[in-house]
Amino acid sequence: MWDARGHTRVEIYFLNGDKGMKDWLYVMFIERGKTYNKINKAVVERHVENIRKLDDNGKLELCGVFRGYPGVAGMLVLKTGSYEEAEEICKTEPLVAEGYATYKLHSLQVGNRENNYLL
């Protein structure tokens, strides 16, 4: 499926074992922009503060950096009510908002014991 801007949008869900509701996780891949090598300590501190705020507000499932994937700096796995909400978070990420990085946003279906690994 494609969104209005031509980006891949795969919407999949996993079942919440307690509620039987459809829940979504959204994966933000942070890609290095042309000015990524100009990031300084203040930029990193704003980025980390944003991650802290997302975590405090229950919007962050996990995050981390990549090694060995040229151009990809890291990812945030977001817990939001919609793709659109996740996209707003992506746009306000300091690395993106300040022009150091771009992003790609994908939906993730989680397989686990509770949903029989998506069988």
Buried (B, 14 or more C-beta within 10 A) or exposed (E): EEEEEEEEBEEEBBBEEEEEEEBBBBBBBBBBBEEBEEBEEEBEEBBEEBBEEBEEEEBBBEBEEEEEEEEBBBBBBBBBEEBEBBBEBBEEBBBBEBEBBBBBBBBBBBEEEEBEEEE
